[in-house]
Amino acid sequence: MTTAMVDELDAGTTGENLTSPTLRRCIVTRQALEKPAMIRFVIDPEGRVTPDLKERLPGRGMWVTATREALDQAVAKHAFSKAAKQSVKAAPDLADRVADLARREVAELLGLARKSGQLVAGFEKVEAALRAGKVRVLVAASDGAEDGRGKLARLAGSGVEICAPLTAAELAQALGREHAVHAAIKAGGIAEKTIIASRRSAALEPSWRPWAENGARAE
């Protein structure tokens, strides 16, 4: 095994056998999970804990289960310093920062799906795509009206992932539109990446949401 491969394995698992090359062990829970269910971190040259959602940054990877609880515990219990075997700086609001990055990742994927022709937006177009069986991911604005979301959800078959990762304003911005509440992505690589990113983003969200306080709903 090369040095690079060893560095990619999570910190603190020396002598432990991970049965799959895609498994990583959480430095907080010690549970081995598939990489899509985790967040990779590295230490930057200034000794700061840096999230690496795209898993591209150089350096020894430290992995944490992609939940707000696990991230908060990682900071509170100094898990990053223990795993790195050195004093490192983990921001108190690390979970919030990672949640923001996760939402941004979803937005980027939705924009990529639109540009590649894999996405349709608007209630009528999404409804038609669902009826034609051409949808893998059904996307709704998190603050969208319940009746519209419910109607489209009822048309979705068992193979359709339903998610509401962004507000209407965020969804519109991601799609380059003035208004967006409903979207659908065809089956393919982008759809599968969007599913992973949306699930991870949902797990990282705080228990409260800004749009829940004012009761606003996009039509």
mmCIF file of the C-alpha atoms, coordinates in Angstrom:
data_MODEL
# 
_entry.id   MODEL 
# 
loop_
_atom_site.group_PDB 
_atom_site.id 
_atom_site.type_symbol 
_atom_site.label_atom_id 
_atom_site.label_alt_id 
_atom_site.label_comp_id 
_atom_site.label_asym_id 
_atom_site.label_entity_id 
_atom_site.label_seq_id 
_atom_site.pdbx_PDB_ins_code 
_atom_site.Cartn_x 
_atom_site.Cartn_y 
_atom_site.Cartn_z 
_atom_site.occupancy 
_atom_site.B_iso_or_equiv 
_atom_site.pdbx_formal_charge 
_atom_site.auth_seq_id 
_atom_site.auth_comp_id 
_atom_site.auth_asym_id 
_atom_site.auth_atom_id 
_atom_site.pdbx_PDB_model_num 
ATOM 1   C CA . MET A 1 1   ? 0.000   0.000  0.000   1.00 0.00 ? 1   MET A CA 1 
ATOM 2   C CA . THR A 1 2   ? 1.393   3.423  -0.959  1.00 0.00 ? 2   THR A CA 1 
ATOM 3   C CA . THR A 1 3   ? 1.865   6.317  1.434   1.00 0.00 ? 3   THR A CA 1 
ATOM 4   C CA . ALA A 1 4   ? -0.944  8.199  -0.323  1.00 0.00 ? 4   ALA A CA 1 
ATOM 5   C CA . MET A 1 5   ? -3.310  5.283  0.212   1.00 0.00 ? 5   MET A CA 1 
ATOM 6   C CA . VAL A 1 6   ? -2.390  5.083  3.882   1.00 0.00 ? 6   VAL A CA 1 
ATOM 7   C CA . ASP A 1 7   ? -2.989  8.822  4.270   1.00 0.00 ? 7   ASP A CA 1 
ATOM 8   C CA . GLU A 1 8   ? -6.443  8.412  2.780   1.00 0.00 ? 8   GLU A CA 1 
ATOM 9   C CA . LEU A 1 9   ? -7.442  5.961  5.501   1.00 0.00 ? 9   LEU A CA 1 
ATOM 10  C CA . ASP A 1 10  ? -8.956  7.702  8.483   1.00 0.00 ? 10  ASP A CA 1 
ATOM 11  C CA . ALA A 1 11  ? -6.713  8.669  11.341  1.00 0.00 ? 11  ALA A CA 1 
ATOM 12  C CA . GLY A 1 12  ? -6.415  6.350  14.272  1.00 0.00 ? 12  GLY A CA 1 
ATOM 13  C CA . THR A 1 13  ? -7.190  2.985  12.656  1.00 0.00 ? 13  THR A CA 1 
ATOM 14  C CA . THR A 1 14  ? -3.737  1.481  12.653  1.00 0.00 ? 14  THR A CA 1 
ATOM 15  C CA . GLY A 1 15  ? -3.986  -2.285 12.812  1.00 0.00 ? 15  GLY A CA 1 
ATOM 16  C CA . GLU A 1 16  ? -7.717  -2.331 12.118  1.00 0.00 ? 16  GLU A CA 1 
ATOM 17  C CA . ASN A 1 17  ? -9.023  -4.032 9.014   1.00 0.00 ? 17  ASN A CA 1 
ATOM 18  C CA . LEU A 1 18  ? -11.569 -2.067 7.016   1.00 0.00 ? 18  LEU A CA 1 
ATOM 19  C CA . THR A 1 19  ? -13.173 -4.636 4.748   1.00 0.00 ? 19  THR A CA 1 
ATOM 20  C CA . SER A 1 20  ? -13.955 -2.198 1.915   1.00 0.00 ? 20  SER A CA 1 
ATOM 21  C CA . PRO A 1 21  ? -11.716 0.482  0.363   1.00 0.00 ? 21  PRO A CA 1 
ATOM 22  C CA . THR A 1 22  ? -14.706 2.833  0.455   1.00 0.00 ? 22  THR A CA 1 
ATOM 23  C CA . LEU A 1 23  ? -15.135 2.469  4.228   1.00 0.00 ? 23  LEU A CA 1 
ATOM 24  C CA . ARG A 1 24  ? -13.812 5.052  6.648   1.00 0.00 ? 24  ARG A CA 1 
ATOM 25  C CA . ARG A 1 25  ? -13.952 5.079  10.435  1.00 0.00 ? 25  ARG A CA 1 
ATOM 26  C CA . CYS A 1 26  ? -15.440 8.083  12.198  1.00 0.00 ? 26  CYS A CA 1 
ATOM 27  C CA . ILE A 1 27  ? -13.001 9.703  14.622  1.00 0.00 ? 27  ILE A CA 1 
ATOM 28  C CA . VAL A 1 28  ? -15.920 10.382 16.978  1.00 0.00 ? 28  VAL A CA 1 
ATOM 29  C CA . THR A 1 29  ? -18.150 7.288  16.936  1.00 0.00 ? 29  THR A CA 1 
ATOM 30  C CA . ARG A 1 30  ? -15.457 4.830  15.747  1.00 0.00 ? 30  ARG A CA 1 
ATOM 31  C CA . GLN A 1 31  ? -18.085 3.355  13.426  1.00 0.00 ? 31  GLN A CA 1 
ATOM 32  C CA . ALA A 1 32  ? -16.962 2.391  9.908   1.00 0.00 ? 32  ALA A CA 1 
ATOM 33  C CA . LEU A 1 33  ? -19.254 3.781  7.215   1.00 0.00 ? 33  LEU A CA 1 
ATOM 34  C CA . GLU A 1 34  ? -19.232 4.259  3.467   1.00 0.00 ? 34  GLU A CA 1 
ATOM 35  C CA . LYS A 1 35  ? -17.639 7.544  2.405   1.00 0.00 ? 35  LYS A CA 1 
ATOM 36  C CA . PRO A 1 36  ? -20.897 9.166  1.158   1.00 0.00 ? 36  PRO A CA 1 
ATOM 37  C CA . ALA A 1 37  ? -22.185 9.044  4.746   1.00 0.00 ? 37  ALA A CA 1 
ATOM 38  C CA . MET A 1 38  ? -19.171 10.926 6.063   1.00 0.00 ? 38  MET A CA 1 
ATOM 39  C CA . ILE A 1 39  ? -17.293 14.213 5.797   1.00 0.00 ? 39  ILE A CA 1 
ATOM 40  C CA . ARG A 1 40  ? -13.558 14.309 5.149   1.00 0.00 ? 40  ARG A CA 1 
ATOM 41  C CA . PHE A 1 41  ? -11.386 16.876 6.919   1.00 0.00 ? 41  PHE A CA 1 
ATOM 42  C CA . VAL A 1 42  ? -7.738  17.834 6.581   1.00 0.00 ? 42  VAL A CA 1 
ATOM 43  C CA . ILE A 1 43  ? -5.470  20.163 8.517   1.00 0.00 ? 43  ILE A CA 1 
ATOM 44  C CA . ASP A 1 44  ? -4.341  23.232 6.573   1.00 0.00 ? 44  ASP A CA 1 
ATOM 45  C CA . PRO A 1 45  ? -0.808  24.688 6.856   1.00 0.00 ? 45  PRO A CA 1 
ATOM 46  C CA . GLU A 1 46  ? -2.000  27.016 9.647   1.00 0.00 ? 46  GLU A CA 1 
ATOM 47  C CA . GLY A 1 47  ? -3.220  24.072 11.710  1.00 0.00 ? 47  GLY A CA 1 
ATOM 48  C CA . ARG A 1 48  ? -6.918  24.683 11.071  1.00 0.00 ? 48  ARG A CA 1 
ATOM 49  C CA . VAL A 1 49  ? -9.463  21.928 10.569  1.00 0.00 ? 49  VAL A CA 1 
ATOM 50  C CA . THR A 1 50  ? -10.712 22.240 6.992   1.00 0.00 ? 50  THR A CA 1 
ATOM 51  C CA . PRO A 1 51  ? -13.752 20.397 5.587   1.00 0.00 ? 51  PRO A CA 1 
ATOM 52  C CA . ASP A 1 52  ? -13.181 18.629 2.274   1.00 0.00 ? 52  ASP A CA 1 
ATOM 53  C CA . LEU A 1 53  ? -16.595 17.587 0.987   1.00 0.00 ? 53  LEU A CA 1 
ATOM 54  C CA . LYS A 1 54  ? -15.248 16.923 -2.501  1.00 0.00 ? 54  LYS A CA 1 
ATOM 55  C CA . GLU A 1 55  ? -12.437 14.759 -1.073  1.00 0.00 ? 55  GLU A CA 1 
ATOM 56  C CA . ARG A 1 56  ? -9.758  16.441 -3.158  1.00 0.00 ? 56  ARG A CA 1 
ATOM 57  C CA . LEU A 1 57  ? -7.563  18.332 -0.697  1.00 0.00 ? 57  LEU A CA 1 
ATOM 58  C CA . PRO A 1 58  ? -4.085  16.941 -0.039  1.00 0.00 ? 58  PRO A CA 1 
ATOM 59  C CA . GLY A 1 59  ? -3.117  15.622 3.354   1.00 0.00 ? 59  GLY A CA 1 
ATOM 60  C CA . ARG A 1 60  ? -4.143  12.939 5.776   1.00 0.00 ? 60  ARG A CA 1 
ATOM 61  C CA . GLY A 1 61  ? -7.897  12.562 5.858   1.00 0.00 ? 61  GLY A CA 1 
ATOM 62  C CA . MET A 1 62  ? -9.896  12.566 9.076   1.00 0.00 ? 62  MET A CA 1 
ATOM 63  C CA . TRP A 1 63  ? -13.463 11.389 8.726   1.00 0.00 ? 63  TRP A CA 1 
ATOM 64  C CA . VAL A 1 64  ? -16.573 12.291 10.719  1.00 0.00 ? 64  VAL A CA 1 
ATOM 65  C CA . THR A 1 65  ? -20.078 10.923 10.334  1.00 0.00 ? 65  THR A CA 1 
ATOM 66  C CA . ALA A 1 66  ? -22.121 13.439 8.349   1.00 0.00 ? 66  ALA A CA 1 
ATOM 67  C CA . THR A 1 67  ? -24.456 14.521 11.130  1.00 0.00 ? 67  THR A CA 1 
ATOM 68  C CA . ARG A 1 68  ? -24.578 17.717 13.137  1.00 0.00 ? 68  ARG A CA 1 
ATOM 69  C CA . GLU A 1 69  ? -24.337 15.748 16.380  1.00 0.00 ? 69  GLU A CA 1 
ATOM 70  C CA . ALA A 1 70  ? -21.120 14.015 15.318  1.00 0.00 ? 70  ALA A CA 1 
ATOM 71  C CA . LEU A 1 71  ? -19.535 17.277 14.168  1.00 0.00 ? 71  LEU A CA 1 
ATOM 72  C CA . ASP A 1 72  ? -20.457 19.064 17.383  1.00 0.00 ? 72  ASP A CA 1 
ATOM 73  C CA . GLN A 1 73  ? -18.965 16.200 19.388  1.00 0.00 ? 73  GLN A CA 1 
ATOM 74  C CA . ALA A 1 74  ? -15.805 16.249 17.275  1.00 0.00 ? 74  ALA A CA 1 
ATOM 75  C CA . VAL A 1 75  ? -15.257 19.884 18.250  1.00 0.00 ? 75  VAL A CA 1 
ATOM 76  C CA . ALA A 1 76  ? -16.306 19.547 21.880  1.00 0.00 ? 76  ALA A CA 1 
ATOM 77  C CA . LYS A 1 77  ? -14.192 16.435 22.514  1.00 0.00 ? 77  LYS A CA 1 
ATOM 78  C CA . HIS A 1 78  ? -11.144 17.697 20.592  1.00 0.00 ? 78  HIS A CA 1 
ATOM 79  C CA . ALA A 1 79  ? -11.380 14.645 18.349  1.00 0.00 ? 79  ALA A CA 1 
ATOM 80  C CA . PHE A 1 80  ? -9.460  16.316 15.534  1.00 0.00 ? 80  PHE A CA 1 
ATOM 81  C CA . SER A 1 81  ? -6.430  17.013 17.742  1.00 0.00 ? 81  SER A CA 1 
ATOM 82  C CA . LYS A 1 82  ? -6.480  13.454 19.040  1.00 0.00 ? 82  LYS A CA 1 
ATOM 83  C CA . ALA A 1 83  ? -6.734  11.989 15.547  1.00 0.00 ? 83  ALA A CA 1 
ATOM 84  C CA . ALA A 1 84  ? -4.031  14.275 14.155  1.00 0.00 ? 84  ALA A CA 1 
ATOM 85  C CA . LYS A 1 85  ? -1.851  13.697 17.233  1.00 0.00 ? 85  LYS A CA 1 
ATOM 86  C CA . GLN A 1 86  ? -1.183  17.407 17.425  1.00 0.00 ? 86  GLN A CA 1 
ATOM 87  C CA . SER A 1 87  ? -2.949  20.564 18.557  1.00 0.00 ? 87  SER A CA 1 
ATOM 88  C CA . VAL A 1 88  ? -5.241  21.841 15.798  1.00 0.00 ? 88  VAL A CA 1 
ATOM 89  C CA . LYS A 1 89  ? -7.837  24.586 15.544  1.00 0.00 ? 89  LYS A CA 1 
ATOM 90  C CA . ALA A 1 90  ? -11.455 23.539 15.085  1.00 0.00 ? 90  ALA A CA 1 
ATOM 91  C CA . ALA A 1 91  ? -13.917 26.432 14.758  1.00 0.00 ? 91  ALA A CA 1 
ATOM 92  C CA . PRO A 1 92  ? -16.776 26.355 17.312  1.00 0.00 ? 92  PRO A CA 1 
ATOM 93  C CA . ASP A 1 93  ? -19.257 26.834 14.453  1.00 0.00 ? 93  ASP A CA 1 
ATOM 94  C CA . LEU A 1 94  ? -17.708 24.092 12.317  1.00 0.00 ? 94  LEU A CA 1 
ATOM 95  C CA . ALA A 1 95  ? -21.036 22.260 11.959  1.00 0.00 ? 95  ALA A CA 1 
ATOM 96  C CA . ASP A 1 96  ? -22.711 25.403 10.601  1.00 0.00 ? 96  ASP A CA 1 
ATOM 97  C CA . ARG A 1 97  ? -19.876 25.955 8.140   1.00 0.00 ? 97  ARG A CA 1 
ATOM 98  C CA . VAL A 1 98  ? -20.072 22.384 6.893   1.00 0.00 ? 98  VAL A CA 1 
ATOM 99  C CA . ALA A 1 99  ? -23.865 22.621 6.575   1.00 0.00 ? 99  ALA A CA 1 
ATOM 100 C CA . ASP A 1 100 ? -23.455 25.734 4.417   1.00 0.00 ? 100 ASP A CA 1 
ATOM 101 C CA . LEU A 1 101 ? -20.926 23.941 2.227   1.00 0.00 ? 101 LEU A CA 1 
ATOM 102 C CA . ALA A 1 102 ? -23.270 20.976 1.881   1.00 0.00 ? 102 ALA A CA 1 
ATOM 103 C CA . ARG A 1 103 ? -26.125 23.222 0.734   1.00 0.00 ? 103 ARG A CA 1 
ATOM 104 C CA . ARG A 1 104 ? -23.762 24.892 -1.727  1.00 0.00 ? 104 ARG A CA 1 
ATOM 105 C CA . GLU A 1 105 ? -22.781 21.476 -3.075  1.00 0.00 ? 105 GLU A CA 1 
ATOM 106 C CA . VAL A 1 106 ? -26.436 20.626 -3.723  1.00 0.00 ? 106 VAL A CA 1 
ATOM 107 C CA . ALA A 1 107 ? -26.949 23.949 -5.504  1.00 0.00 ? 107 ALA A CA 1 
ATOM 108 C CA . GLU A 1 108 ? -23.898 23.324 -7.697  1.00 0.00 ? 108 GLU A CA 1 
ATOM 109 C CA . LEU A 1 109 ? -25.172 19.890 -8.687  1.00 0.00 ? 109 LEU A CA 1 
ATOM 110 C CA . LEU A 1 110 ? -28.609 21.260 -9.542  1.00 0.00 ? 110 LEU A CA 1 
ATOM 111 C CA . GLY A 1 111 ? -27.008 23.924 -11.705 1.00 0.00 ? 111 GLY A CA 1 
ATOM 112 C CA . LEU A 1 112 ? -24.890 21.282 -13.416 1.00 0.00 ? 112 LEU A CA 1 
ATOM 113 C CA . ALA A 1 113 ? -27.974 19.144 -14.043 1.00 0.00 ? 113 ALA A CA 1 
ATOM 114 C CA . ARG A 1 114 ? -29.722 22.117 -15.645 1.00 0.00 ? 114 ARG A CA 1 
ATOM 115 C CA . LYS A 1 115 ? -26.764 22.959 -17.879 1.00 0.00 ? 115 LYS A CA 1 
ATOM 116 C CA . SER A 1 116 ? -26.429 19.342 -19.018 1.00 0.00 ? 116 SER A CA 1 
ATOM 117 C CA . GLY A 1 117 ? -30.101 19.051 -19.902 1.00 0.00 ? 117 GLY A CA 1 
ATOM 118 C CA . GLN A 1 118 ? -30.791 16.521 -17.167 1.00 0.00 ? 118 GLN A CA 1 
ATOM 119 C CA . LEU A 1 119 ? -33.149 18.774 -15.224 1.00 0.00 ? 119 LEU A CA 1 
ATOM 120 C CA . VAL A 1 120 ? -36.573 20.275 -15.843 1.00 0.00 ? 120 VAL A CA 1 
ATOM 121 C CA . ALA A 1 121 ? -38.181 22.940 -13.672 1.00 0.00 ? 121 ALA A CA 1 
ATOM 122 C CA . GLY A 1 122 ? -41.708 24.221 -13.166 1.00 0.00 ? 122 GLY A CA 1 
ATOM 123 C CA . PHE A 1 123 ? -44.777 22.385 -11.917 1.00 0.00 ? 123 PHE A CA 1 
ATOM 124 C CA . GLU A 1 124 ? -46.175 21.407 -15.330 1.00 0.00 ? 124 GLU A CA 1 
ATOM 125 C CA . LYS A 1 125 ? -42.860 20.171 -16.740 1.00 0.00 ? 125 LYS A CA 1 
ATOM 126 C CA . VAL A 1 126 ? -42.059 18.219 -13.606 1.00 0.00 ? 126 VAL A CA 1 
ATOM 127 C CA . GLU A 1 127 ? -45.547 16.704 -13.573 1.00 0.00 ? 127 GLU A CA 1 
ATOM 128 C CA . ALA A 1 128 ? -45.173 15.619 -17.214 1.00 0.00 ? 128 ALA A CA 1 
ATOM 129 C CA . ALA A 1 129 ? -41.763 14.097 -16.547 1.00 0.00 ? 129 ALA A CA 1 
ATOM 130 C CA . LEU A 1 130 ? -43.142 12.157 -13.581 1.00 0.00 ? 130 LEU A CA 1 
ATOM 131 C CA . ARG A 1 131 ? -46.055 10.811 -15.583 1.00 0.00 ? 131 ARG A CA 1 
ATOM 132 C CA . ALA A 1 132 ? -43.616 9.739  -18.315 1.00 0.00 ? 132 ALA A CA 1 
ATOM 133 C CA . GLY A 1 133 ? -41.470 7.893  -15.788 1.00 0.00 ? 133 GLY A CA 1 
ATOM 134 C CA . LYS A 1 134 ? -38.412 10.021 -16.559 1.00 0.00 ? 134 LYS A CA 1 
ATOM 135 C CA . VAL A 1 135 ? -37.553 11.224 -13.069 1.00 0.00 ? 135 VAL A CA 1 
ATOM 136 C CA . ARG A 1 136 ? -34.927 9.925  -10.651 1.00 0.00 ? 136 ARG A CA 1 
ATOM 137 C CA . VAL A 1 137 ? -34.873 12.889 -8.263  1.00 0.00 ? 137 VAL A CA 1 
ATOM 138 C CA . LEU A 1 138 ? -37.869 15.057 -7.420  1.00 0.00 ? 138 LEU A CA 1 
ATOM 139 C CA . VAL A 1 139 ? -36.748 18.375 -5.946  1.00 0.00 ? 139 VAL A CA 1 
ATOM 140 C CA . ALA A 1 140 ? -39.053 20.753 -4.106  1.00 0.00 ? 140 ALA A CA 1 
ATOM 141 C CA . ALA A 1 141 ? -38.342 24.046 -2.406  1.00 0.00 ? 141 ALA A CA 1 
ATOM 142 C CA . SER A 1 142 ? -38.296 23.487 1.346   1.00 0.00 ? 142 SER A CA 1 
ATOM 143 C CA . ASP A 1 143 ? -40.661 26.421 1.796   1.00 0.00 ? 143 ASP A CA 1 
ATOM 144 C CA . GLY A 1 144 ? -42.905 25.473 -1.115  1.00 0.00 ? 144 GLY A CA 1 
ATOM 145 C CA . ALA A 1 145 ? -46.669 25.117 -0.744  1.00 0.00 ? 145 ALA A CA 1 
ATOM 146 C CA . GLU A 1 146 ? -47.635 21.741 0.685   1.00 0.00 ? 146 GLU A CA 1 
ATOM 147 C CA . ASP A 1 147 ? -50.427 21.066 -1.815  1.00 0.00 ? 147 ASP A CA 1 
ATOM 148 C CA . GLY A 1 148 ? -48.165 21.343 -4.859  1.00 0.00 ? 148 GLY A CA 1 
ATOM 149 C CA . ARG A 1 149 ? -45.417 19.314 -3.257  1.00 0.00 ? 149 ARG A CA 1 
ATOM 150 C CA . GLY A 1 150 ? -47.900 16.665 -2.179  1.00 0.00 ? 150 GLY A CA 1 
ATOM 151 C CA . LYS A 1 151 ? -49.464 16.318 -5.612  1.00 0.00 ? 151 LYS A CA 1 
ATOM 152 C CA . LEU A 1 152 ? -46.120 15.745 -7.309  1.00 0.00 ? 152 LEU A CA 1 
ATOM 153 C CA . ALA A 1 153 ? -44.941 13.410 -4.553  1.00 0.00 ? 153 ALA A CA 1 
ATOM 154 C CA . ARG A 1 154 ? -47.989 11.221 -5.124  1.00 0.00 ? 154 ARG A CA 1 
ATOM 155 C CA . LEU A 1 155 ? -46.983 10.837 -8.769  1.00 0.00 ? 155 LEU A CA 1 
ATOM 156 C CA . ALA A 1 156 ? -43.476 9.695  -7.864  1.00 0.00 ? 156 ALA A CA 1 
ATOM 157 C CA . GLY A 1 157 ? -42.810 5.985  -8.154  1.00 0.00 ? 157 GLY A CA 1 
ATOM 158 C CA . SER A 1 158 ? -40.760 3.871  -5.770  1.00 0.00 ? 158 SER A CA 1 
ATOM 159 C CA . GLY A 1 159 ? -37.579 4.603  -7.685  1.00 0.00 ? 159 GLY A CA 1 
ATOM 160 C CA . VAL A 1 160 ? -37.863 8.376  -7.295  1.00 0.00 ? 160 VAL A CA 1 
ATOM 161 C CA . GLU A 1 161 ? -35.897 10.138 -4.570  1.00 0.00 ? 161 GLU A CA 1 
ATOM 162 C CA . ILE A 1 162 ? -37.800 13.074 -3.091  1.00 0.00 ? 162 ILE A CA 1 
ATOM 163 C CA . CYS A 1 163 ? -35.857 15.884 -1.453  1.00 0.00 ? 163 CYS A CA 1 
ATOM 164 C CA . ALA A 1 164 ? -36.273 19.505 -0.419  1.00 0.00 ? 164 ALA A CA 1 
ATOM 165 C CA . PRO A 1 165 ? -32.704 20.680 0.128   1.00 0.00 ? 165 PRO A CA 1 
ATOM 166 C CA . LEU A 1 166 ? -33.065 24.391 -0.657  1.00 0.00 ? 166 LEU A CA 1 
ATOM 167 C CA . THR A 1 167 ? -35.497 27.263 -0.193  1.00 0.00 ? 167 THR A CA 1 
ATOM 168 C CA . ALA A 1 168 ? -37.346 28.627 -3.219  1.00 0.00 ? 168 ALA A CA 1 
ATOM 169 C CA . ALA A 1 169 ? -34.934 31.560 -3.405  1.00 0.00 ? 169 ALA A CA 1 
ATOM 170 C CA . GLU A 1 170 ? -31.908 29.262 -3.223  1.00 0.00 ? 170 GLU A CA 1 
ATOM 171 C CA . LEU A 1 171 ? -33.390 26.884 -5.776  1.00 0.00 ? 171 LEU A CA 1 
ATOM 172 C CA . ALA A 1 172 ? -34.121 29.732 -8.184  1.00 0.00 ? 172 ALA A CA 1 
ATOM 173 C CA . GLN A 1 173 ? -30.573 31.024 -7.839  1.00 0.00 ? 173 GLN A CA 1 
ATOM 174 C CA . ALA A 1 174 ? -29.115 27.570 -8.433  1.00 0.00 ? 174 ALA A CA 1 
ATOM 175 C CA . LEU A 1 175 ? -31.190 27.160 -11.591 1.00 0.00 ? 175 LEU A CA 1 
ATOM 176 C CA . GLY A 1 176 ? -30.680 30.689 -12.887 1.00 0.00 ? 176 GLY A CA 1 
ATOM 177 C CA . ARG A 1 177 ? -34.397 31.469 -12.715 1.00 0.00 ? 177 ARG A CA 1 
ATOM 178 C CA . GLU A 1 178 ? -36.431 34.263 -11.148 1.00 0.00 ? 178 GLU A CA 1 
ATOM 179 C CA . HIS A 1 179 ? -38.721 31.737 -9.489  1.00 0.00 ? 179 HIS A CA 1 
ATOM 180 C CA . ALA A 1 180 ? -38.385 28.022 -8.792  1.00 0.00 ? 180 ALA A CA 1 
ATOM 181 C CA . VAL A 1 181 ? -40.274 25.674 -6.495  1.00 0.00 ? 181 VAL A CA 1 
ATOM 182 C CA . HIS A 1 182 ? -40.261 22.333 -8.320  1.00 0.00 ? 182 HIS A CA 1 
ATOM 183 C CA . ALA A 1 183 ? -37.585 20.537 -10.336 1.00 0.00 ? 183 ALA A CA 1 
ATOM 184 C CA . ALA A 1 184 ? -36.831 17.011 -11.509 1.00 0.00 ? 184 ALA A CA 1 
ATOM 185 C CA . ILE A 1 185 ? -33.622 15.279 -12.555 1.00 0.00 ? 185 ILE A CA 1 
ATOM 186 C CA . LYS A 1 186 ? -33.385 12.368 -14.967 1.00 0.00 ? 186 LYS A CA 1 
ATOM 187 C CA . ALA A 1 187 ? -31.570 9.161  -14.061 1.00 0.00 ? 187 ALA A CA 1 
ATOM 188 C CA . GLY A 1 188 ? -27.807 9.383  -14.362 1.00 0.00 ? 188 GLY A CA 1 
ATOM 189 C CA . GLY A 1 189 ? -24.620 10.227 -12.536 1.00 0.00 ? 189 GLY A CA 1 
ATOM 190 C CA . ILE A 1 190 ? -25.654 13.756 -11.604 1.00 0.00 ? 190 ILE A CA 1 
ATOM 191 C CA . ALA A 1 191 ? -28.902 12.467 -10.129 1.00 0.00 ? 191 ALA A CA 1 
ATOM 192 C CA . GLU A 1 192 ? -27.072 9.965  -7.932  1.00 0.00 ? 192 GLU A CA 1 
ATOM 193 C CA . LYS A 1 193 ? -24.609 12.607 -6.742  1.00 0.00 ? 193 LYS A CA 1 
ATOM 194 C CA . THR A 1 194 ? -27.522 14.924 -5.959  1.00 0.00 ? 194 THR A CA 1 
ATOM 195 C CA . ILE A 1 195 ? -29.177 12.220 -3.869  1.00 0.00 ? 195 ILE A CA 1 
ATOM 196 C CA . ILE A 1 196 ? -26.028 11.739 -1.800  1.00 0.00 ? 196 ILE A CA 1 
ATOM 197 C CA . ALA A 1 197 ? -25.478 15.481 -1.394  1.00 0.00 ? 197 ALA A CA 1 
ATOM 198 C CA . SER A 1 198 ? -29.118 16.138 -0.456  1.00 0.00 ? 198 SER A CA 1 
ATOM 199 C CA . ARG A 1 199 ? -29.180 13.397 2.163   1.00 0.00 ? 199 ARG A CA 1 
ATOM 200 C CA . ARG A 1 200 ? -25.951 14.668 3.659   1.00 0.00 ? 200 ARG A CA 1 
ATOM 201 C CA . SER A 1 201 ? -27.194 18.252 3.676   1.00 0.00 ? 201 SER A CA 1 
ATOM 202 C CA . ALA A 1 202 ? -30.408 17.235 5.438   1.00 0.00 ? 202 ALA A CA 1 
ATOM 203 C CA . ALA A 1 203 ? -28.452 15.388 8.138   1.00 0.00 ? 203 ALA A CA 1 
ATOM 204 C CA . LEU A 1 204 ? -26.319 18.473 8.775   1.00 0.00 ? 204 LEU A CA 1 
ATOM 205 C CA . GLU A 1 205 ? -29.150 20.985 9.091   1.00 0.00 ? 205 GLU A CA 1 
ATOM 206 C CA . PRO A 1 206 ? -29.874 22.449 12.541  1.00 0.00 ? 206 PRO A CA 1 
ATOM 207 C CA . SER A 1 207 ? -33.132 21.493 14.217  1.00 0.00 ? 207 SER A CA 1 
ATOM 208 C CA . TRP A 1 208 ? -34.552 24.950 13.442  1.00 0.00 ? 208 TRP A CA 1 
ATOM 209 C CA . ARG A 1 209 ? -34.784 26.535 10.007  1.00 0.00 ? 209 ARG A CA 1 
ATOM 210 C CA . PRO A 1 210 ? -35.001 30.274 9.312   1.00 0.00 ? 210 PRO A CA 1 
ATOM 211 C CA . TRP A 1 211 ? -38.054 29.927 7.064   1.00 0.00 ? 211 TRP A CA 1 
ATOM 212 C CA . ALA A 1 212 ? -39.959 27.981 9.716   1.00 0.00 ? 212 ALA A CA 1 
ATOM 213 C CA . GLU A 1 213 ? -40.082 31.012 11.983  1.00 0.00 ? 213 GLU A CA 1 
ATOM 214 C CA . ASN A 1 214 ? -42.100 33.300 9.745   1.00 0.00 ? 214 ASN A CA 1 
ATOM 215 C CA . GLY A 1 215 ? -44.352 30.652 8.247   1.00 0.00 ? 215 GLY A CA 1 
ATOM 216 C CA . ALA A 1 216 ? -43.630 31.853 4.713   1.00 0.00 ? 216 ALA A CA 1 
ATOM 217 C CA . ARG A 1 217 ? -44.513 29.510 1.891   1.00 0.00 ? 217 ARG A CA 1 
ATOM 218 C CA . ALA A 1 218 ? -43.608 29.882 -1.758  1.00 0.00 ? 218 ALA A CA 1 
ATOM 219 C CA . GLU A 1 219 ? -46.416 29.231 -4.147  1.00 0.00 ? 219 GLU A CA 1 
# 
